[in-house]
């Protein structure tokens, strides 16, 4: 019984860690996309100011 509960606990823990890892990677990608978007906007604004 003890071995079984330990296995279940480890399985739940690994699932939790995997989902956390996936969500953090997703947020990192979103953040990177946002920064790239902001950079493009800044470039466009600078180009407008130079013209």
PDB file of N, CA, C, O and CB in Angstrom:
ATOM      1  N   UNK A   1       0.833  -1.206   0.000  1.00  0.00           N
ATOM      2  CA  UNK A   1       0.000   0.000   0.000  1.00  0.00           C
ATOM      3  C   UNK A   1       0.869   1.258   0.000  1.00  0.00           C
ATOM      4  O   UNK A   1       0.578   2.228  -0.700  1.00  0.00           O
ATOM      5  CB  UNK A   1      -0.943   0.005   1.221  1.00  0.00           C
ATOM      6  N   UNK A   2       1.920   1.227   0.781  1.00  0.00           N
ATOM      7  CA  UNK A   2       2.808   2.382   0.887  1.00  0.00           C
ATOM      8  C   UNK A   2       3.522   2.643  -0.442  1.00  0.00           C
ATOM      9  O   UNK A   2       3.670   3.789  -0.866  1.00  0.00           O
ATOM     10  CB  UNK A   2       3.837   2.165   2.010  1.00  0.00           C
ATOM     11  N   UNK A   3       3.960   1.565  -1.088  1.00  0.00           N
ATOM     12  CA  UNK A   3       4.657   1.696  -2.373  1.00  0.00           C
ATOM     13  C   UNK A   3       3.711   2.278  -3.425  1.00  0.00           C
ATOM     14  O   UNK A   3       4.102   3.125  -4.228  1.00  0.00           O
ATOM     15  CB  UNK A   3       5.210   0.319  -2.842  1.00  0.00           C
ATOM     16  N   UNK A   4       2.460   1.809  -3.406  1.00  0.00           N
ATOM     17  CA  UNK A   4       1.467   2.275  -4.372  1.00  0.00           C
ATOM     18  C   UNK A   4       1.203   3.774  -4.211  1.00  0.00           C
ATOM     19  O   UNK A   4       1.182   4.518  -5.191  1.00  0.00           O
ATOM     20  CB  UNK A   4       0.158   1.487  -4.212  1.00  0.00           C
ATOM     21  N   UNK A   5       1.005   4.205  -2.967  1.00  0.00           N
ATOM     22  CA  UNK A   5       0.715   5.622  -2.727  1.00  0.00           C
ATOM     23  C   UNK A   5       1.910   6.490  -3.110  1.00  0.00           C
ATOM     24  O   UNK A   5       1.740   7.612  -3.588  1.00  0.00           O
ATOM     25  CB  UNK A   5       0.342   5.854  -1.250  1.00  0.00           C
ATOM     26  N   UNK A   6       3.118   5.970  -2.899  1.00  0.00           N
ATOM     27  CA  UNK A   6       4.315   6.726  -3.276  1.00  0.00           C
ATOM     28  C   UNK A   6       4.375   6.907  -4.796  1.00  0.00           C
ATOM     29  O   UNK A   6       4.707   7.984  -5.292  1.00  0.00           O
ATOM     30  CB  UNK A   6       5.593   6.010  -2.768  1.00  0.00           C
ATOM     31  N   UNK A   7       4.051   5.841  -5.521  1.00  0.00           N
ATOM     32  CA  UNK A   7       4.051   5.907  -6.982  1.00  0.00           C
ATOM     33  C   UNK A   7       3.023   6.897  -7.497  1.00  0.00           C
ATOM     34  O   UNK A   7       3.289   7.653  -8.431  1.00  0.00           O
ATOM     35  CB  UNK A   7       3.784   4.534  -7.575  1.00  0.00           C
ATOM     36  N   UNK A   8       1.848   6.888  -6.883  1.00  0.00           N
ATOM     37  CA  UNK A   8       0.787   7.808  -7.290  1.00  0.00           C
ATOM     38  C   UNK A   8       1.204   9.246  -7.016  1.00  0.00           C
ATOM     39  O   UNK A   8       0.969  10.142  -7.827  1.00  0.00           O
ATOM     40  CB  UNK A   8      -0.529   7.482  -6.557  1.00  0.00           C
ATOM     41  N   UNK A   9       1.824   9.450  -5.861  1.00  0.00           N
ATOM     42  CA  UNK A   9       2.264  10.797  -5.489  1.00  0.00           C
ATOM     43  C   UNK A   9       3.321  11.303  -6.468  1.00  0.00           C
ATOM     44  O   UNK A   9       3.260  12.449  -6.912  1.00  0.00           O
ATOM     45  CB  UNK A   9       2.820  10.808  -4.050  1.00  0.00           C
ATOM     46  N   UNK A  10       4.281  10.457  -6.800  1.00  0.00           N
ATOM     47  CA  UNK A  10       5.341  10.863  -7.733  1.00  0.00           C
ATOM     48  C   UNK A  10       4.769  11.155  -9.116  1.00  0.00           C
ATOM     49  O   UNK A  10       5.203  12.082  -9.800  1.00  0.00           O
ATOM     50  CB  UNK A  10       6.422   9.770  -7.831  1.00  0.00           C
ATOM     51  N   UNK A  11       3.778  10.342  -9.517  1.00  0.00           N
ATOM     52  CA  UNK A  11       3.148  10.539 -10.821  1.00  0.00           C
ATOM     53  C   UNK A  11       2.433  11.887 -10.862  1.00  0.00           C
ATOM     54  O   UNK A  11       2.546  12.632 -11.836  1.00  0.00           O
ATOM     55  CB  UNK A  11       2.156   9.394 -11.127  1.00  0.00           C
ATOM     56  N   UNK A  12       1.701  12.189  -9.802  1.00  0.00           N
ATOM     57  CA  UNK A  12       0.984  13.463  -9.731  1.00  0.00           C
ATOM     58  C   UNK A  12       1.962  14.631  -9.729  1.00  0.00           C
ATOM     59  O   UNK A  12       1.718  15.659 -10.361  1.00  0.00           O
ATOM     60  CB  UNK A  12       0.095  13.513  -8.479  1.00  0.00           C
ATOM     61  N   UNK A  13       3.060  14.464  -9.017  1.00  0.00           N
ATOM     62  CA  UNK A  13       4.071  15.516  -8.929  1.00  0.00           C
ATOM     63  C   UNK A  13       4.713  15.762 -10.294  1.00  0.00           C
ATOM     64  O   UNK A  13       4.907  16.909 -10.698  1.00  0.00           O
ATOM     65  CB  UNK A  13       5.147  15.143  -7.893  1.00  0.00           C
ATOM     66  N   UNK A  14       5.040  14.676 -11.001  1.00  0.00           N
ATOM     67  CA  UNK A  14       5.667  14.839 -12.317  1.00  0.00           C
ATOM     68  C   UNK A  14       4.691  15.484 -13.302  1.00  0.00           C
ATOM     69  O   UNK A  14       5.096  16.281 -14.148  1.00  0.00           O
ATOM     70  CB  UNK A  14       6.150  13.476 -12.861  1.00  0.00           C
ATOM     71  N   UNK A  15       3.401  15.136 -13.192  1.00  0.00           N
ATOM     72  CA  UNK A  15       2.397  15.767 -14.061  1.00  0.00           C
ATOM     73  C   UNK A  15       2.310  17.256 -13.775  1.00  0.00           C
ATOM     74  O   UNK A  15       2.225  18.072 -14.692  1.00  0.00           O
ATOM     75  CB  UNK A  15       1.015  15.109 -13.870  1.00  0.00           C
ATOM     76  N   UNK A  16       2.333  17.602 -12.494  1.00  0.00           N
ATOM     77  CA  UNK A  16       2.256  19.005 -12.091  1.00  0.00           C
ATOM     78  C   UNK A  16       3.463  19.772 -12.622  1.00  0.00           C
ATOM     79  O   UNK A  16       3.321  20.875 -13.150  1.00  0.00           O
ATOM     80  CB  UNK A  16       2.174  19.127 -10.553  1.00  0.00           C
ATOM     81  N   UNK A  17       4.647  19.185 -12.480  1.00  0.00           N
ATOM     82  CA  UNK A  17       5.865  19.841 -12.960  1.00  0.00           C
ATOM     83  C   UNK A  17       5.832  20.013 -14.475  1.00  0.00           C
ATOM     84  O   UNK A  17       6.254  21.046 -14.995  1.00  0.00           O
ATOM     85  CB  UNK A  17       7.106  19.036 -12.548  1.00  0.00           C
ATOM     86  N   UNK A  18       5.332  19.002 -15.180  1.00  0.00           N
ATOM     87  CA  UNK A  18       5.259  19.087 -16.640  1.00  0.00           C
ATOM     88  C   UNK A  18       4.327  20.208 -17.075  1.00  0.00           C
ATOM     89  O   UNK A  18       4.657  20.977 -17.978  1.00  0.00           O
ATOM     90  CB  UNK A  18       4.789  17.756 -17.233  1.00  0.00           C
ATOM     91  N   UNK A  19       3.158  20.304 -16.433  1.00  0.00           N
ATOM     92  CA  UNK A  19       2.214  21.353 -16.816  1.00  0.00           C
ATOM     93  C   UNK A  19       2.781  22.727 -16.493  1.00  0.00           C
ATOM     94  O   UNK A  19       2.588  23.673 -17.256  1.00  0.00           O
ATOM     95  CB  UNK A  19       0.867  21.155 -16.105  1.00  0.00           C
ATOM     96  N   UNK A  20       3.478  22.844 -15.370  1.00  0.00           N
ATOM     97  CA  UNK A  20       4.091  24.127 -15.010  1.00  0.00           C
ATOM     98  C   UNK A  20       5.151  24.509 -16.032  1.00  0.00           C
ATOM     99  O   UNK A  20       5.250  25.667 -16.439  1.00  0.00           O
ATOM    100  CB  UNK A  20       4.710  24.062 -13.598  1.00  0.00           C
ATOM    101  N   UNK A  21       5.940  23.523 -16.442  1.00  0.00           N
ATOM    102  CA  UNK A  21       6.998  23.771 -17.420  1.00  0.00           C
ATOM    103  C   UNK A  21       6.391  24.221 -18.748  1.00  0.00           C
ATOM    104  O   UNK A  21       6.875  25.165 -19.373  1.00  0.00           O
ATOM    105  CB  UNK A  21       7.863  22.504 -17.623  1.00  0.00           C
ATOM    106  N   UNK A  22       5.327  23.537 -19.172  1.00  0.00           N
ATOM    107  CA  UNK A  22       4.673  23.890 -20.427  1.00  0.00           C
ATOM    108  C   UNK A  22       4.093  25.291 -20.370  1.00  0.00           C
ATOM    109  O   UNK A  22       4.231  26.063 -21.320  1.00  0.00           O
ATOM    110  CB  UNK A  22       3.580  22.887 -20.756  1.00  0.00           C
ATOM    111  N   UNK A  23       3.441  25.625 -19.257  1.00  0.00           N
ATOM    112  CA  UNK A  23       2.821  26.946 -19.153  1.00  0.00           C
ATOM    113  C   UNK A  23       3.882  28.040 -19.115  1.00  0.00           C
ATOM    114  O   UNK A  23       3.685  29.110 -19.692  1.00  0.00           O
ATOM    115  CB  UNK A  23       1.932  27.026 -17.903  1.00  0.00           C
ATOM    116  N   UNK A  24       5.006  27.786 -18.441  1.00  0.00           N
ATOM    117  CA  UNK A  24       6.049  28.813 -18.389  1.00  0.00           C
ATOM    118  C   UNK A  24       6.685  29.007 -19.769  1.00  0.00           C
ATOM    119  O   UNK A  24       7.016  30.128 -20.153  1.00  0.00           O
ATOM    120  CB  UNK A  24       7.130  28.435 -17.351  1.00  0.00           C
ATOM    121  N   UNK A  25       6.854  27.906 -20.510  1.00  0.00           N
ATOM    122  CA  UNK A  25       7.382  28.023 -21.871  1.00  0.00           C
ATOM    123  C   UNK A  25       6.409  28.801 -22.746  1.00  0.00           C
ATOM    124  O   UNK A  25       6.820  29.620 -23.568  1.00  0.00           O
ATOM    125  CB  UNK A  25       7.652  26.627 -22.478  1.00  0.00           C
ATOM    126  N   UNK A  26       5.119  28.543 -22.566  1.00  0.00           N
ATOM    127  CA  UNK A  26       4.087  29.234 -23.345  1.00  0.00           C
ATOM    128  C   UNK A  26       4.110  30.730 -23.056  1.00  0.00           C
ATOM    129  O   UNK A  26       4.044  31.550 -23.972  1.00  0.00           O
ATOM    130  CB  UNK A  26       2.693  28.654 -23.035  1.00  0.00           C
ATOM    131  N   UNK A  27       4.204  31.077 -21.767  1.00  0.00           N
ATOM    132  CA  UNK A  27       4.235  32.490 -21.398  1.00  0.00           C
ATOM    133  C   UNK A  27       5.504  33.156 -21.906  1.00  0.00           C
ATOM    134  O   UNK A  27       5.482  34.324 -22.296  1.00  0.00           O
ATOM    135  CB  UNK A  27       4.127  32.650 -19.881  1.00  0.00           C
ATOM    136  N   UNK A  28       6.614  32.418 -21.903  1.00  0.00           N
ATOM    137  CA  UNK A  28       7.866  32.968 -22.411  1.00  0.00           C
ATOM    138  C   UNK A  28       7.729  33.279 -23.899  1.00  0.00           C
ATOM    139  O   UNK A  28       8.159  34.335 -24.362  1.00  0.00           O
ATOM    140  CB  UNK A  28       9.035  31.986 -22.167  1.00  0.00           C
ATOM    141  N   UNK A  29       7.127  32.349 -24.645  1.00  0.00           N
ATOM    142  CA  UNK A  29       6.916  32.567 -26.077  1.00  0.00           C
ATOM    143  C   UNK A  29       6.019  33.774 -26.312  1.00  0.00           C
ATOM    144  O   UNK A  29       6.279  34.589 -27.198  1.00  0.00           O
ATOM    145  CB  UNK A  29       6.303  31.318 -26.729  1.00  0.00           C
ATOM    146  N   UNK A  30       4.952  33.884 -25.505  1.00  0.00           N
ATOM    147  CA  UNK A  30       4.035  35.018 -25.647  1.00  0.00           C
ATOM    148  C   UNK A  30       4.759  36.323 -25.371  1.00  0.00           C
ATOM    149  O   UNK A  30       4.591  37.305 -26.093  1.00  0.00           O
ATOM    150  CB  UNK A  30       2.832  34.868 -24.702  1.00  0.00           C
ATOM    151  N   UNK A  31       5.568  36.324 -24.314  1.00  0.00           N
ATOM    152  CA  UNK A  31       6.302  37.530 -23.936  1.00  0.00           C
ATOM    153  C   UNK A  31       7.277  37.915 -25.041  1.00  0.00           C
ATOM    154  O   UNK A  31       7.417  39.091 -25.377  1.00  0.00           O
ATOM    155  CB  UNK A  31       7.053  37.320 -22.603  1.00  0.00           C
ATOM    156  N   UNK A  32       7.953  36.908 -25.604  1.00  0.00           N
ATOM    157  CA  UNK A  32       8.912  37.172 -26.668  1.00  0.00           C
ATOM    158  C   UNK A  32       8.201  37.759 -27.883  1.00  0.00           C
ATOM    159  O   UNK A  32       8.705  38.689 -28.513  1.00  0.00           O
ATOM    160  CB  UNK A  32       9.663  35.884 -27.054  1.00  0.00           C
ATOM    161  N   UNK A  33       7.035  37.216 -28.210  1.00  0.00           N
ATOM    162  CA  UNK A  33       6.248  37.737 -29.323  1.00  0.00           C
ATOM    163  C   UNK A  33       5.844  39.176 -29.087  1.00  0.00           C
ATOM    164  O   UNK A  33       5.849  39.995 -30.005  1.00  0.00           O
ATOM    165  CB  UNK A  33       5.014  36.884 -29.546  1.00  0.00           C
ATOM    166  N   UNK A  34       5.492  39.477 -27.843  1.00  0.00           N
ATOM    167  CA  UNK A  34       5.092  40.837 -27.488  1.00  0.00           C
ATOM    168  C   UNK A  34       6.266  41.797 -27.653  1.00  0.00           C
ATOM    169  O   UNK A  34       6.109  42.899 -28.178  1.00  0.00           O
ATOM    170  CB  UNK A  34       4.560  40.887 -26.043  1.00  0.00           C
ATOM    171  N   UNK A  35       7.452  41.367 -27.198  1.00  0.00           N
ATOM    172  CA  UNK A  35       8.630  42.227 -27.320  1.00  0.00           C
ATOM    173  C   UNK A  35       8.991  42.458 -28.779  1.00  0.00           C
ATOM    174  O   UNK A  35       9.379  43.564 -29.156  1.00  0.00           O
ATOM    175  CB  UNK A  35       9.819  41.614 -26.578  1.00  0.00           C
ATOM    176  N   UNK A  36       8.866  41.424 -29.600  1.00  0.00           N
ATOM    177  CA  UNK A  36       9.155  41.576 -31.028  1.00  0.00           C
ATOM    178  C   UNK A  36       8.170  42.563 -31.646  1.00  0.00           C
ATOM    179  O   UNK A  36       8.549  43.394 -32.471  1.00  0.00           O
ATOM    180  CB  UNK A  36       9.086  40.205 -31.758  1.00  0.00           C
ATOM    181  N   UNK A  37       6.902  42.466 -31.240  1.00  0.00           N
ATOM    182  CA  UNK A  37       5.879  43.393 -31.728  1.00  0.00           C
ATOM    183  C   UNK A  37       6.191  44.822 -31.332  1.00  0.00           C
ATOM    184  O   UNK A  37       6.069  45.741 -32.142  1.00  0.00           O
ATOM    185  CB  UNK A  37       4.510  43.000 -31.200  1.00  0.00           C
ATOM    186  N   UNK A  38       6.598  45.008 -30.073  1.00  0.00           N
ATOM    187  CA  UNK A  38       6.927  46.351 -29.592  1.00  0.00           C
ATOM    188  C   UNK A  38       8.133  46.914 -30.328  1.00  0.00           C
ATOM    189  O   UNK A  38       8.192  48.104 -30.636  1.00  0.00           O
ATOM    190  CB  UNK A  38       7.195  46.330 -28.084  1.00  0.00           C
ATOM    191  N   UNK A  39       9.090  46.042 -30.603  1.00  0.00           N
ATOM    192  CA  UNK A  39      10.289  46.472 -31.320  1.00  0.00           C
ATOM    193  C   UNK A  39       9.932  46.946 -32.729  1.00  0.00           C
ATOM    194  O   UNK A  39      10.455  47.952 -33.209  1.00  0.00           O
ATOM    195  CB  UNK A  39      11.319  45.325 -31.387  1.00  0.00           C
ATOM    196  N   UNK A  40       9.030  46.206 -33.387  1.00  0.00           N
ATOM    197  CA  UNK A  40       8.599  46.594 -34.736  1.00  0.00           C
ATOM    198  C   UNK A  40       7.888  47.941 -34.708  1.00  0.00           C
ATOM    199  O   UNK A  40       8.116  48.786 -35.573  1.00  0.00           O
ATOM    200  CB  UNK A  40       7.672  45.521 -35.340  1.00  0.00           C
ATOM    201  N   UNK A  41       7.033  48.138 -33.719  1.00  0.00           N
ATOM    202  CA  UNK A  41       6.309  49.408 -33.585  1.00  0.00           C
ATOM    203  C   UNK A  41       7.294  50.548 -33.356  1.00  0.00           C
ATOM    204  O   UNK A  41       7.162  51.621 -33.944  1.00  0.00           O
ATOM    205  CB  UNK A  41       5.284  49.340 -32.424  1.00  0.00           C
ATOM    206  N   UNK A  42       8.287  50.309 -32.494  1.00  0.00           N
ATOM    207  CA  UNK A  42       9.286  51.338 -32.201  1.00  0.00           C
ATOM    208  C   UNK A  42      10.071  51.691 -33.464  1.00  0.00           C
ATOM    209  O   UNK A  42      10.377  52.859 -33.703  1.00  0.00           O
ATOM    210  CB  UNK A  42      10.247  50.862 -31.085  1.00  0.00           C
ATOM    211  N   UNK A  43      10.396  50.681 -34.269  1.00  0.00           N
ATOM    212  CA  UNK A  43      11.117  50.929 -35.519  1.00  0.00           C
ATOM    213  C   UNK A  43      10.280  51.765 -36.469  1.00  0.00           C
ATOM    214  O   UNK A  43      10.784  52.686 -37.111  1.00  0.00           O
ATOM    215  CB  UNK A  43      11.507  49.608 -36.187  1.00  0.00           C
ATOM    216  N   UNK A  44       8.988  51.434 -36.554  1.00  0.00           N
ATOM    217  CA  UNK A  44       8.093  52.197 -37.432  1.00  0.00           C
ATOM    218  C   UNK A  44       7.991  53.642 -36.972  1.00  0.00           C
ATOM    219  O   UNK A  44       8.003  54.563 -37.789  1.00  0.00           O
ATOM    220  CB  UNK A  44       6.695  51.557 -37.472  1.00  0.00           C
ATOM    221  N   UNK A  45       7.892  53.840 -35.661  1.00  0.00           N
ATOM    222  CA  UNK A  45       7.799  55.199 -35.124  1.00  0.00           C
ATOM    223  C   UNK A  45       9.078  55.977 -35.415  1.00  0.00           C
ATOM    224  O   UNK A  45       9.030  57.150 -35.785  1.00  0.00           O
ATOM    225  CB  UNK A  45       7.530  55.165 -33.607  1.00  0.00           C
ATOM    226  N   UNK A  46      10.219  55.313 -35.246  1.00  0.00           N
ATOM    227  CA  UNK A  46      11.500  55.974 -35.518  1.00  0.00           C
ATOM    228  C   UNK A  46      11.609  56.341 -36.992  1.00  0.00           C
ATOM    229  O   UNK A  46      12.086  57.421 -37.339  1.00  0.00           O
ATOM    230  CB  UNK A  46      12.678  55.067 -35.107  1.00  0.00           C
ATOM    231  N   UNK A  47      11.166  55.440 -37.847  1.00  0.00           N
ATOM    232  CA  UNK A  47      11.202  55.708 -39.289  1.00  0.00           C
ATOM    233  C   UNK A  47      10.315  56.905 -39.620  1.00  0.00           C
ATOM    234  O   UNK A  47      10.679  57.743 -40.446  1.00  0.00           O
ATOM    235  CB  UNK A  47      10.748  54.460 -40.093  1.00  0.00           C
ATOM    236  N   UNK A  48       9.156  56.983 -38.976  1.00  0.00           N
ATOM    237  CA  UNK A  48       8.253  58.125 -39.193  1.00  0.00           C
ATOM    238  C   UNK A  48       8.900  59.431 -38.745  1.00  0.00           C
ATOM    239  O   UNK A  48       8.756  60.461 -39.403  1.00  0.00           O
ATOM    240  CB  UNK A  48       6.927  57.913 -38.442  1.00  0.00           C
ATOM    241  N   UNK A  49       9.610  59.380 -37.628  1.00  0.00           N
ATOM    242  CA  UNK A  49      10.244  60.590 -37.105  1.00  0.00           C
ATOM    243  C   UNK A  49      11.392  61.045 -38.002  1.00  0.00           C
ATOM    244  O   UNK A  49      11.635  62.243 -38.145  1.00  0.00           O
ATOM    245  CB  UNK A  49      10.754  60.350 -35.683  1.00  0.00           C
ATOM    246  N   UNK A  50      12.092  60.091 -38.601  1.00  0.00           N
ATOM    247  CA  UNK A  50      13.223  60.435 -39.459  1.00  0.00           C
ATOM    248  C   UNK A  50      12.772  61.043 -40.780  1.00  0.00           C
ATOM    249  O   UNK A  50      13.463  61.890 -41.345  1.00  0.00           O
ATOM    250  CB  UNK A  50      14.070  59.206 -39.723  1.00  0.00           C
ATOM    251  N   UNK A  51      11.624  60.615 -41.270  1.00  0.00           N
ATOM    252  CA  UNK A  51      11.148  61.098 -42.578  1.00  0.00           C
ATOM    253  C   UNK A  51      10.707  62.542 -42.489  1.00  0.00           C
ATOM    254  O   UNK A  51      10.277  63.118 -43.488  1.00  0.00           O
ATOM    255  CB  UNK A  51       9.990  60.231 -43.092  1.00  0.00           C
TER     256      UNK A  51
END
